[in-house]
Amino acid sequence: MASRSFRISRLRLYSIPIRTRIPLKFGSETLTSVECFRVGLSLVDEQNNSAEGWGETPLSVQWVWPSPAPYQQRLETLQKFCRDTAQRWISSRLEGHPLESGYDFIENSLRQVFDRFNKETRHGQHAPRAEPMPWLAALVSNSAFDLALHDAYGRLLGKPIYETYRPEYLGGDLAGFMEPAPDTGVSFRNRYPSDYLVKSPAKTLLAWHLVGGLDPIHPGELTGGEPADGHPVLLEDWIKRDGLKCLKIKLRGTDEKWDYQRLTQVGELALPLGVEWLTADFNCTVVEPGYVNEILDRLQREHREIFDRLLYVEQPFAYDLERDRLDVHSVSSRKPLFLDESAHDWRMIRLGRDLGWTGVALKTCKTQTGAILSACWARAHGIQLMVQDLTNPMLAQVPHVLLASHVGTIMGVETNSMQFYPEASLPEANVHPGIYQRREGAIDLSSITGPGFGYRVEEIRRVLPPPLEVLRD
């Protein structure tokens, strides 16, 4: 099975624009709309058997490329990069399992496209800009192709994709992909992804609700301009309607007084309503560990219950770990400290471990291949896992929640597209109602069945726009 080779016979690229019902703040920027990039990939094997797979990712510009450069300029650059990446995919010869061909593409082809793209931009061959596109943006741009490849492979074999992460489908063990930390007895020889994945994945997962930096907490914060669309606006109403148990709180990272007040305000409102767990997300804006330590220490002194309910802290510091090698052991000695934007691959997780990070938040938007391999490396080294959202609507929600159910997270999964654009996923929700709504604080994955990612696309009545591009081999 592992020796089979494949070719991509056709790629279809789509862009689906979505507007948020309320703004979502990422660090210093605010998101009010997003382009969802969708890929249809037709895979053909040596016997001329074929299957089409699908992948989708929101191109959340503010998250993948924080910058003072104009939003539209960054978006158009990402769209151009997606097209360049598509040209490389359609000309690729794929060998073996999608983990193998996807890993090879990231390590070689994507790097080449990325380096050439940034070099050409600096020399004026693309729209000029003052800074290179980040590697995180390249990974997110590639993720829809990678997801579609995994889906197509599973559909070609007639198997759910997670059933194929076993030795009989792979050409070699995990030692061919990554190396253990040198100070451990970990070995990846004769070890496969199935050794690190959950044996009986849960069909229900606790759902984390995102408390955005602009979300109103109390009625006095309402402006009168909030949507009247039947969905909650105030946090209390969300908690009561969805039975929420877990809240992720967006913070500024540049205003210690505001951040502390936000944590205490949310905690004092939410805990009496039955919320059990909180997290704090600084979105890479903090410049030194003392900022976080002071907030945590004050919280422990003055609001012990809120401190005790804080499950972990997410990515306070700039995501370029190689450039900004902050020692963060002082933070992780207080609370588990999770990489998010920095966790590009297992190498960055290894570096993060050396610097004091104790957990990693996985995202399918950095590719399914990278997420699976990162999960294996982390679990082998005793690093805790979480699966975080990129406000995934439509098809993007399915691999996202499947990843959480299969890797074994510290607590459920973050899922917030129903907060910011609930109407966007109505066709998919008719087939998978349990993953686009939260009831009793959880989502229900039982409708996800069948080969590949179990999208059941044939049953989803979504009318797609004309493709941006159709490529054939």
Summary of the structure (lengths in Angstrom):
residues: 473
radius of gyration: 21.4
end to end distance: 23.5
largest distance: 67.6
contacts: 1658
relative contact order: 0.15
helix: 42%
strand: 21%
